[in-house]
C-alpha cells in the first residue's frame, strides 16, 4: 500500500482544519473520525468566534490577540456561516468595576487590529431597547463586537475543502491501533464492519477529549502531557427578548454566561464550566446545570427564566491542556502541540478553541515542516470555505437573488439555505421551478433535494446528522416528522 503523508485521527474542527491545511500544501492526507464529523465537542460550543474577553483577567494576552485577529480573517472566509454580533454587557455594582471592564474592552478593541467590526460604546439601558428585557436595576452597559459561527457546519466545510484538495475523509471509521514500523505508521481502522490498514509517514492525533486515551491506549505510547476534561452545558429556551443583540452576564461566582438570539425563535444560554469524569460522549446538561443557568439568567432578566422555558439542552466536553489551574474556569484555553519524533512523527493536539482552529492548523504544519520539505507554505488566511465566496456585506444580496430566481421559496426558507450553503444554495436547489421539484417535504423547509446534497456532499448518514449538526431543524420537526426522516435516511444510506 502506498503511504500517505499524513493520517489524521479525529474529525472535529482541529482535525479537519489540519487536514485542509495539509492538503492545500500538496500533502496526501487521510482523516478518520469514529462517528460523524463534529459529533462531539465541535458541535457543542457556544458558537462564537471571539477573542475571549474574560481571558484578559488571566493575562492570556497572546491567546486573546491571536483570537481577535482570527475573528475577521475567518469572517471573510465564511460570511454565510459566520456574521458579526453585538454584545451588551450590563454593569453590576457587585461585580467587576466599570473602569476595569472599560479598560478590558479598550484592549479588546485594539489588540487585534480590528477593521470590520465596530468598536465599544456605552449604553443607557433606561433608553436603549436592550434594557427592556432586563431588571430596572441595570441602568448602564457597554456594547462590543464579536462574531457568531455555525460550529458544526464549519467542521463539515473544512472537511469538504480538504477533500476537494485531495484528502480522503473517512467517517464512522474508528482507529483501533497504530504502530511504528521503520519510518512509517501502520494504522488499523474499523469501518463498515471491516478492518482496514492505512500507512502514513506522519500521524496527527486530534482526538479532542480522547487525545490522551489515544496516545496511551490506541497507540501504546508514553505521554507527559495531560488534559483536563471540562464540561460546558447550554440550554435553549423560547425567545426571551425581541432584538438581535446578545447579552454578556457576570455572575457572583466570577463566571460569565451569554444569552444569544438563536435560530430566529429561540435564545441560547451558556455555558457552564464543570470538571467532567467518565466518557466524554456521555456528557449531558444535568438538572443542576439547567437550574444554575436559569438562576444566573434570572438575576438579569425582568421575567425569570425557568425550566419550563427550556426546549433543548446540549453539552460538550472541552479537552483543555492541564496547566494545574485550581478551577475549571481558570484553566487555560490555549493550545499545546506535542511532537514525538521517536521514529515516524506523531503530533498530538491538546486544548484549543474554535476561534483559533486555523492558526492551530498552521502551527501544526510548522511543527511537521521538517518532515515534508517539498510542501508549500501557509495559504488558508482569507481563502473562502465552500459557499463563502461572497463579501462580508453581501448576505442580503444573496438572499434577494435566491428569492428572485426561486420565487416559490418562502423568505425564511431562502434565508436558511443561504446561511447554510452560501453561494452553493443554488446548486442545492438546481433547476427547480416549484416546491414540488425539490421532492418530498419532510417539514420545517427540509426537502429531499437538500437531503440528497447532505448525503452526497456533506457526509450525512443519519437523521441526527441532518437535524442537529448540518442544521438545527430538530428544534422545529415534530417527533413524527423526525421518525419519518430517520426511516427515509436509513433506507437511503443502507
C-alpha positions in Angstrom: 0.0 0.0 0.0 1.3 3.4 -0.9 1.7 5.5 2.2 0.0 8.9 2.6 1.9 11.8 4.0 -0.4 12.5 6.9 -3.0 10.4 8.7 -5.3 12.4 11.0 -7.3 10.9 13.8 -10.3 13.0 14.7 -13.0 14.7 12.7 -13.5 17.8 14.9 -12.6 21.3 14.0 -8.9 20.8 14.7 -8.6 17.5 12.8 -10.5 18.8 9.8 -8.6 22.1 9.9 -5.2 20.4 9.8 -6.4 18.0 7.0 -7.5 21.0 4.9 -4.2 23.0 5.5 -2.0 19.9 4.8 -3.9 19.0 1.6 -3.7 22.6 0.4 0.1 22.4 0.8 0.3 19.4 -1.6 0.4 16.6 1.0 -1.6 13.4 0.7 -4.0 13.1 3.7 -6.4 10.6 5.2 -8.7 11.6 8.1 -10.6 9.1 10.2 -13.5 10.1 12.5 -15.1 7.4 14.7 -18.5 8.9 14.4 -20.0 11.8 12.4 -17.9 14.9 11.7 -18.2 17.4 14.7 -20.2 14.8 16.7 -18.5 15.7 20.0 -17.0 19.0 21.3 -17.0 20.8 17.9 -20.8 20.8 17.7 -21.3 21.7 21.4 -19.7 25.1 21.6 -21.3 28.5 22.4 -20.9 29.1 18.6 -18.8 32.2 18.8 -15.7 33.5 17.1 -14.5 35.6 19.9 -11.3 36.9 21.5 -12.3 35.7 24.9 -12.8 38.9 26.9 -12.6 37.2 30.2 -9.3 35.6 29.4 -7.7 39.0 29.8 -8.2 38.5 33.6 -5.9 35.5 33.4 -3.3 37.5 31.4 -3.6 35.3 28.3 -2.8 38.2 26.0 -1.2 36.1 23.3 -4.2 33.9 23.0 -6.7 36.8 23.1 -4.7 38.7 20.4 -4.5 35.7 18.1 -8.2 35.1 18.5 -9.1 38.7 17.9 -7.1 38.8 14.7 -8.7 35.5 13.6 -12.3 36.8 14.1 -12.0 38.9 11.0 -9.8 36.5 9.0 -12.4 33.8 9.5 -15.4 36.1 8.9 -14.1 37.0 5.4 -13.7 33.3 4.6 -17.2 32.2 5.6 -19.7 35.1 5.6 -22.6 32.6 5.2 -22.0 30.6 8.4 -20.4 33.5 10.4 -21.5 37.0 11.0 -20.9 40.0 13.3 -22.9 40.3 16.5 -23.1 43.0 19.2 -22.9 42.0 22.9 -24.5 44.0 25.7 -22.6 43.8 29.0 -24.8 45.3 31.8 -22.8 46.9 34.7 -23.5 45.4 38.1 -22.3 47.2 41.3 -21.4 43.9 43.0 -19.2 42.7 40.1 -16.1 43.9 38.3 -15.9 47.7 38.4 -16.9 49.7 35.3 -13.5 51.2 34.8 -11.9 47.8 34.8 -14.4 46.5 32.2 -13.8 49.6 30.1 -10.1 49.0 30.2 -10.6 45.4 29.2 -12.8 46.5 26.3 -10.3 49.1 25.2 -7.7 46.3 24.9 -10.2 44.1 23.2 -10.9 46.8 20.6 -7.2 47.4 19.9 -5.2 44.2 20.5 -6.3 42.5 17.2 -6.1 45.3 14.6 -9.9 45.4 14.2 -11.0 46.7 10.8 -14.5 45.3 10.1 -16.2 45.1 13.4 -17.5 48.2 15.2 -15.9 49.2 18.5 -17.2 49.5 22.0 -19.9 52.1 23.0 -21.7 52.9 26.2 -25.5 52.3 26.6 -28.1 53.9 28.8 -30.3 50.9 29.4 -33.2 53.2 30.5 -33.4 54.4 26.9 -31.9 51.6 24.8 -34.2 48.8 23.6 -31.7 46.3 25.1 -32.8 47.4 28.6 -36.4 46.4 28.2 -35.9 42.7 28.9 -33.7 43.4 31.9 -34.5 44.3 35.5 -34.7 48.1 36.1 -31.7 48.0 38.4 -29.5 47.7 35.4 -29.0 51.2 34.0 -25.7 51.2 32.2 -24.0 48.8 29.9 -21.2 48.5 27.4 -21.7 47.1 23.9 -18.9 45.5 22.0 -18.4 43.2 18.9 -17.7 39.5 18.4 -18.9 37.0 15.8 -21.4 34.1 15.5 -20.4 30.9 13.8 -22.3 27.7 12.9 -19.8 25.4 14.6 -20.7 22.0 13.1 -21.1 23.4 9.6 -17.6 25.0 10.0 -16.2 21.5 10.6 -18.0 19.9 7.6 -16.9 22.7 5.3 -13.3 22.3 6.3 -13.6 18.6 5.6 -15.2 19.2 2.2 -12.5 21.7 1.3 -9.8 19.2 2.4 -11.4 16.5 0.2 -11.6 18.9 -2.8 -7.8 19.4 -2.4 -7.2 15.7 -2.4 -7.7 14.5 1.1 -9.6 11.3 1.9 -12.3 11.8 4.6 -13.5 8.6 6.4 -16.4 8.9 8.8 -17.7 6.3 11.2 -14.2 4.9 11.0 -12.7 4.0 14.4 -8.9 3.8 14.7 -8.3 0.7 16.8 -4.5 0.7 16.8 -1.4 2.2 15.2 2.3 1.2 15.4 5.6 2.4 14.0 7.4 0.2 11.6 10.6 1.6 10.3 9.8 5.2 9.3 6.0 4.6 8.8 2.9 4.4 10.8 0.6 1.4 10.2 -2.9 2.4 11.3 -5.7 -0.1 11.8 -9.2 1.2 11.2 -12.6 -0.5 11.7 -15.2 0.8 9.2 -18.5 -0.7 8.0 -17.8 -4.0 9.7 -14.4 -4.4 8.1 -10.9 -3.8 9.2 -8.5 -1.7 7.1 -4.8 -0.9 7.3 -3.5 2.5 6.3 0.1 3.5 6.1 1.3 7.1 6.7 4.6 9.0 7.1 3.2 11.0 10.0 0.3 10.7 12.4 -1.8 13.5 13.8 -3.8 12.8 17.0 -6.6 15.4 17.0 -8.9 13.2 19.2 -10.2 16.1 21.3 -11.4 14.7 24.7 -9.9 11.4 23.7 -6.4 12.7 22.8 -4.7 11.2 25.9 -6.6 8.0 25.7 -5.5 7.6 22.0 -1.8 8.1 23.0 -1.8 5.6 25.8 -4.4 3.0 24.7 -4.6 3.1 20.9 -1.0 4.0 20.2 0.5 2.4 23.3 2.9 5.4 23.7 4.0 7.2 26.9 2.8 10.7 27.4 3.9 13.5 29.7 1.1 15.9 28.8 -2.3 15.7 30.3 -5.7 17.2 29.6 -8.4 18.5 31.8 -11.9 17.5 30.7 -14.3 20.4 31.3 -18.0 20.0 30.5 -19.7 23.0 29.0 -23.5 22.8 29.0 -26.1 25.0 27.3 -29.8 25.5 27.4 -32.0 26.7 24.6 -35.2 28.4 25.6 -38.2 30.1 24.0 -37.2 33.5 22.7 -36.6 35.8 25.7 -36.2 39.2 24.0 -37.1 40.9 20.7 -33.8 42.3 19.4 -30.8 40.7 17.6 -28.1 41.6 20.2 -26.6 39.3 22.7 -26.1 39.7 26.5 -22.9 39.0 28.4 -23.8 38.5 32.1 -21.4 38.4 35.0 -22.1 36.1 37.9 -21.4 36.4 41.6 -19.2 33.3 41.4 -16.9 35.1 39.0 -18.2 33.2 35.9 -19.9 34.7 32.9 -22.7 33.4 30.6 -24.1 34.6 27.3 -27.8 34.9 26.2 -27.8 34.8 22.4 -30.6 35.1 19.8 -30.8 31.6 18.3 -32.4 30.1 15.2 -34.9 33.0 15.0 -37.4 31.9 17.6 -35.1 30.8 20.5 -32.5 32.0 23.0 -29.2 30.2 23.7 -27.9 30.4 27.2 -24.5 29.1 28.4 -22.1 27.9 29.2 -21.1 26.1 32.5 -17.6 25.0 33.4 -17.6 21.7 35.3 -14.8 19.2 35.6 -16.0 16.1 33.8 -15.4 12.5 34.8 -16.1 9.5 32.6 -16.7 9.0 28.9 -16.9 12.4 27.0 -19.6 11.0 24.7 -21.9 10.6 27.8 -21.8 14.4 28.6 -25.3 15.7 29.3 -26.6 19.0 30.7 -27.5 18.0 34.2 -30.6 19.2 36.1 -28.2 21.1 38.4 -26.6 22.9 35.4 -30.0 23.7 34.0 -31.0 25.2 37.3 -27.7 27.1 37.5 -28.2 28.7 34.1 -31.8 29.6 34.7 -31.0 31.2 38.0 -28.0 33.0 36.5 -30.1 34.5 33.7 -32.9 35.3 36.1 -30.6 37.6 38.0 -30.7 39.9 34.9 -33.9 39.3 33.0 -37.1 41.0 34.3 -39.1 37.8 33.7 -37.5 34.9 35.5 -36.2 32.0 33.3 -37.5 28.6 34.4 -37.0 25.0 33.4 -40.4 25.3 31.7 -38.9 27.7 29.2 -36.2 25.1 28.1 -36.8 23.4 24.8 -33.5 21.7 24.3 -30.1 21.3 26.1 -26.7 20.2 24.9 -23.4 19.6 26.5 -19.8 19.0 25.3 -16.5 18.2 26.9 -13.6 20.6 26.2 -10.2 19.0 26.3 -8.2 21.8 28.0 -4.5 21.5 28.4 -3.9 20.6 32.1 -1.9 23.6 33.4 -2.7 22.9 37.0 -5.3 25.6 37.4 -7.3 25.4 40.7 -10.7 25.7 38.9 -12.1 24.7 35.5 -12.9 28.3 34.8 -9.3 29.4 35.3 -7.9 26.5 33.1 -6.1 27.8 30.0 -8.0 27.9 26.7 -4.7 28.0 24.8 -3.4 25.0 22.8 -0.3 22.9 23.0 1.1 20.8 20.1 3.3 17.9 21.2 5.6 16.4 18.7 7.1 12.9 19.3 9.9 12.1 16.9 11.0 8.7 18.3 10.5 7.2 14.9 7.8 8.2 12.4 6.5 11.6 13.7 3.4 11.8 16.0 1.8 15.2 16.6 -0.8 15.4 19.4 -3.1 18.4 19.8 -4.0 19.4 23.3 -6.6 22.1 24.0 -7.5 25.0 21.7 -10.7 26.9 20.9 -12.9 27.1 17.8 -11.7 30.7 17.0 -8.1 29.7 16.7 -8.5 26.4 14.8 -7.0 27.9 11.6 -3.9 29.2 13.4 -3.6 25.9 15.3 -3.6 24.1 11.9 -0.8 26.4 10.6 1.2 25.8 13.7 0.7 22.1 13.4 2.1 22.2 9.9 5.1 24.3 11.1 5.9 21.5 13.6 5.8 18.9 10.8 7.5 21.1 8.1 11.0 19.4 8.5 9.5 16.0 7.5 7.9 17.4 4.3 10.4 19.8 2.8 8.5 19.8 -0.6 5.3 21.1 1.0 4.2 24.6 0.2 3.7 27.3 2.8 0.8 28.8 4.7 -2.2 29.5 2.4 -5.5 29.4 4.3 -5.8 33.1 5.5 -8.8 34.6 3.7 -9.4 31.7 1.4 -13.1 31.0 1.3 -14.7 27.8 2.5 -17.3 26.2 0.2 -20.2 28.6 -0.3 -18.3 31.5 1.2 -17.1 33.2 -1.9 -19.0 36.5 -1.4 -18.3 39.7 0.5 -18.9 40.1 4.2 -21.6 42.6 3.5 -23.2 40.6 0.6 -25.5 38.2 2.5 -28.8 40.1 2.0 -28.0 40.4 -1.7 -27.5 36.6 -1.8 -30.9 36.1 -0.2 -32.6 38.5 -2.6 -31.0 36.7 -5.5 -32.4 33.4 -4.3 -35.9 34.8 -3.9 -35.8 36.3 -7.4 -34.5 33.2 -9.1 -36.6 30.7 -7.0 -39.8 32.7 -6.3 -41.6 29.7 -4.8 -39.3 29.8 -1.8 -40.6 31.4 1.4 -38.3 34.1 2.7 -37.3 32.1 5.8 -36.5 29.1 3.6 -34.3 31.2 1.3 -32.5 32.7 4.3 -31.9 29.4 5.9 -30.5 27.9 2.7 -28.3 31.0 2.2 -27.0 30.7 5.8 -26.2 27.0 5.5 -24.8 26.8 1.9 -24.0 30.4 0.8 -23.5 30.6 -2.9 -23.9 26.8 -3.1 -27.6 27.1 -2.2 -28.2 27.5 -6.0 -26.6 24.1 -6.6 -28.7 22.5 -3.8 -31.9 23.9 -5.5 -30.7 23.1 -9.0 -33.2 23.7 -11.8 -36.2 23.6 -9.6 -39.2 25.7 -10.8 -41.6 24.8 -8.0 -41.6 23.4 -4.5 -42.6 20.0 -6.0 -39.3 19.9 -7.9 -37.5 19.7 -4.6 -39.0 16.3 -3.9 -40.5 15.1 -0.6 -41.1 17.7 2.1 -40.0 16.4 5.5 -41.2 19.5 7.4 -39.6 22.8 8.5 -38.4 23.5 4.9 -36.3 20.3 4.8 -36.7 18.7 1.3 -35.5 15.6 -0.5 -33.2 17.8 -2.7 -31.4 19.2 0.3 -31.1 15.7 1.9 -29.5 14.3 -1.2 -27.0 17.1 -1.1 -26.2 16.4 2.5 -25.8 12.7 1.9 -23.8 13.1 -1.4 -21.7 16.1 -0.4 -21.6 16.5 3.3 -21.1 13.0 4.8 -24.6 12.9 6.5 -25.8 9.3 7.2 -28.5 9.6 9.9 -31.4 11.9 10.8 -29.3 13.1 13.8 -26.5 14.2 11.4 -29.0 16.3 9.5 -31.2 17.9 12.2 -28.6 18.5 15.0 -25.3 19.1 13.1 -25.8 20.0 9.5 -28.8 22.1 10.7 -30.8 22.7 13.9 -34.1 21.7 12.4 -34.6 19.3 15.3 -35.9 22.3 17.1 -38.8 22.5 14.7 -39.6 19.0 13.5 -42.2 17.0 15.4 -41.4 13.6 16.8 -43.4 12.0 13.9 -41.5 14.1 11.3 -38.2 13.1 12.8 -39.2 9.4 12.8 -40.2 9.6 9.1 -36.9 11.3 8.3 -35.0 8.7 10.2 -36.7 5.9 8.3 -36.0 7.6 4.9 -32.3 8.2 5.8 -31.8 4.6 6.9 -33.3 3.3 3.6 -31.4 5.8 1.5 -28.0 5.2 3.1 -28.3 1.4 3.6 
